[in-house]
Amino acid sequence: MRKIAFNGLLTSLAIVLSLLERFIPVSLIVPFPGIKLGFANIVTMFALFYLGFSSALTITVLRCVLASFFFGGMSSLIYSLAGALLALITMTLLKTGYDKLFSITGISMGGAAAHNTGQIMIASLMMKNAAIFAYLPVLLFAGIATGFLTAFVSVHLFSNFEKTTLAELLKRTA
């Protein structure tokens, strides 16, 4: 029951972060369309590390569906789900090598790159044009930078969270 409540809280937080991200004028700094900071990925990483894959999947899908319902539309849902699910799968696979091969930073950057790849794949299918893949290097570069940013926040969040009693409680629940 605690895990369900925590999933709900994290889903709400991810939606709020998605909304807040819309007010940050990234296009003033990076003049390329489609680039976002990916703040909701911090919540996904947290869920993946502390609650497991099933919670991270639930939170990711609910965030994509609800955020698209509130601020987007059907096409934004398709793009969002494609990117988010490929990112989650990639981060889950990279997490299996955590502490041996990949750090939180590597996992986050890999997830961001996968997110952009998933969205380009969907764009190519929807437009029936493979030329859209020419934009992938720009998105990958931006994704690696934003993945580093979300990793920086995640590392500090995880470090501080580990000092709380809730961390131990979640480890027993997961």
C-alpha positions in Angstrom: 0.0 0.0 0.0 2.9 2.4 0.8 4.4 1.7 -2.6 1.2 2.6 -4.4 1.0 5.9 -2.5 4.6 6.6 -3.2 4.1 5.9 -6.9 1.2 8.3 -6.9 3.3 11.0 -5.3 6.2 10.5 -7.7 3.8 10.5 -10.7 2.4 13.9 -9.4 5.9 15.2 -9.0 6.9 14.1 -12.5 3.9 15.9 -14.0 4.6 19.1 -12.0 8.3 19.0 -13.2 7.1 18.5 -16.8 4.8 21.5 -16.4 7.5 23.7 -14.9 9.9 22.7 -17.7 7.5 24.2 -20.2 8.2 27.7 -18.7 12.0 27.5 -19.1 12.9 29.1 -22.4 15.5 26.6 -23.5 15.2 27.8 -27.1 16.8 31.1 -26.1 20.0 29.2 -25.1 19.9 26.3 -27.6 18.3 27.4 -30.9 17.1 23.9 -32.0 13.6 22.7 -31.7 12.6 19.7 -29.6 15.1 20.1 -26.9 13.9 19.8 -23.3 15.8 19.6 -20.0 14.2 16.3 -18.9 13.4 17.1 -15.3 10.8 14.3 -15.1 13.7 11.9 -15.8 15.0 12.6 -12.3 11.8 11.1 -10.9 12.1 8.1 -13.3 15.7 7.5 -12.1 14.7 7.8 -8.5 11.9 5.3 -9.0 14.2 2.9 -10.9 16.8 2.9 -8.2 14.6 2.9 -5.1 11.3 1.3 -6.2 12.3 -1.0 -9.0 11.4 -1.3 -12.7 7.6 -1.9 -12.3 7.2 1.3 -10.3 9.4 3.3 -12.7 7.3 1.9 -15.7 4.0 2.8 -14.0 5.2 6.3 -13.1 6.6 6.8 -16.6 3.5 5.7 -18.4 1.1 7.6 -16.2 3.3 10.8 -16.5 3.3 10.6 -20.3 -0.4 9.9 -20.5 -1.5 12.6 -18.0 1.0 15.2 -19.2 -0.2 14.7 -22.8 -3.8 14.9 -21.6 -3.2 18.2 -19.7 -0.7 20.0 -21.9 -0.4 18.1 -25.2 -2.3 15.8 -27.4 -2.3 12.5 -29.1 0.9 13.1 -31.1 2.7 14.4 -28.0 1.7 11.2 -26.2 3.1 9.0 -28.9 6.4 10.9 -29.0 6.6 11.1 -25.2 5.9 7.4 -24.7 8.3 6.3 -27.4 11.1 8.3 -25.9 10.3 7.6 -22.3 9.9 3.9 -22.7 13.1 3.5 -24.7 14.9 5.6 -22.1 13.6 3.5 -19.2 14.6 0.2 -20.9 18.0 1.6 -21.7 18.5 2.9 -18.1 17.3 -0.4 -16.7 19.9 -2.3 -18.8 22.6 0.1 -17.9 21.7 -0.1 -14.2 22.5 -3.8 -14.3 26.2 -2.7 -14.6 25.8 0.0 -11.9 28.9 0.3 -9.7 30.8 -1.9 -12.1 30.5 -0.3 -15.5 28.1 2.7 -15.3 27.6 5.5 -12.9 24.4 7.3 -12.3 25.7 9.9 -14.7 26.3 7.3 -17.5 22.9 5.8 -16.9 21.2 9.2 -17.1 23.0 10.2 -20.2 22.3 6.8 -21.8 18.6 7.3 -21.0 18.6 10.8 -22.5 20.2 9.6 -25.7 17.7 6.7 -25.9 14.8 9.1 -25.3 15.9 11.3 -28.3 16.5 8.2 -30.4 13.0 6.9 -29.7 11.4 10.2 -30.6 13.3 10.4 -33.9 12.3 6.8 -34.7 8.6 7.7 -34.2 9.0 10.9 -36.2 10.5 9.0 -39.0 7.6 6.4 -39.0 4.9 9.1 -38.7 6.5 11.2 -41.5 7.4 8.2 -43.5 10.8 9.7 -44.1 14.2 8.5 -42.8 15.8 11.8 -43.5 14.7 13.0 -40.1 17.5 10.9 -38.7 19.9 13.6 -39.9 18.7 15.7 -36.9 19.6 12.9 -34.4 23.2 14.0 -33.8 21.9 17.4 -32.6 19.4 15.8 -30.3 22.0 13.3 -29.0 24.4 16.1 -28.2 21.7 18.0 -26.4 20.5 14.8 -24.7 23.9 14.0 -23.4 24.2 17.5 -21.9 20.7 17.4 -20.3 21.3 13.8 -19.2 24.4 15.1 -17.4 22.3 17.8 -15.8 19.7 15.4 -14.5 22.4 13.1 -13.3 24.0 15.9 -11.3 20.7 16.6 -9.6 20.0 12.8 -9.1 23.3 12.2 -7.5 22.7 14.9 -4.9 19.1 13.8 -4.4 20.1 10.2 -3.9 22.9 11.1 -1.5 20.6 13.2 0.6 17.8 10.7 0.4 20.1 7.9 1.7 20.4 9.9 4.9 16.7 9.7 5.6 14.7 7.0 7.4 12.4 6.8 4.3 15.3 5.3 2.3 15.5 2.3 4.5 11.7 1.9 4.5 11.6 2.0 0.7 14.4 -0.6 0.5 12.3 -3.0 2.6 9.2 -2.3 0.5 10.8 -2.7 -2.9 
